[in-house]
Amino acid sequence: MDIDLLFKIAGIGIIIAVLHQILTKAGREDQAMMTSLARNDYCSYSYH
């Protein structure tokens, strides 16, 4: 596996984690949950 791909996946994971925290603090738990689910889908498909 290429190391650049790992860095891209990690970078997107960090961005989504920060977005999740911001949305949770803003009281938008439903949208925060959707971003977490989107991250899980992206990471699971990126390895294939």
Phi and psi in degrees as a GROMACS rama.xvg file:
@    title "Ramachandran Plot"
@    xaxis  label "Phi"
@    yaxis  label "Psi"
@TYPE xy
-76.1382  137.366  ASP-2
-66.9599  -29.4461  ILE-3
-64.262  -37.3185  ASP-4
-63.354  -40.8058  LEU-5
-63.0105  -40.6346  LEU-6
-66.6819  -36.9029  PHE-7
-65.4336  -44.0583  LYS-8
-64.8742  -42.1048  ILE-9
-65.4346  -39.822  ALA-10
-63.2882  -43.3531  GLY-11
-66.759  -37.7471  ILE-12
-61.8566  -40.6747  GLY-13
-67.1944  -43.28  ILE-14
-61.7777  -42.9356  ILE-15
-70.0603  -34.9446  ILE-16
-64.5685  -40.62  ALA-17
-66.1963  -43.0703  VAL-18
-61.4402  -39.2218  LEU-19
-61.2943  -43.8792  HIS-20
-64.0256  -41.6594  GLN-21
-63.654  -45.2678  ILE-22
-65.984  -36.6642  LEU-23
-65.3878  -44.1493  THR-24
-65.7032  -28.5362  LYS-25
-82.9087  -1.69443  ALA-26
83.7659  20.274  GLY-27
-111.091  65.6343  ARG-28
-63.9054  -34.2516  GLU-29
-66.0899  -40.8673  ASP-30
-72.3355  -32.4244  GLN-31
-63.8042  -39.1472  ALA-32
-65.8282  -38.3942  MET-33
-65.5318  -37.1131  MET-34
-67.1963  -37.0218  THR-35
-65.6329  -40.2268  SER-36
-65.9687  -37.9013  LEU-37
-64.1844  -38.0451  ALA-38
-64.3687  -42.4092  ARG-39
-63.2425  -40.9423  ASN-40
-64.8303  -43.4847  ASP-41
-62.6822  -45.6594  TYR-42
-67.9373  -36.0582  CYS-43
-71.0495  -32.7181  SER-44
-84.1273  -18.8775  TYR-45
-71.1773  -26.9239  SER-46
-79.68  -12.6905  TYR-47
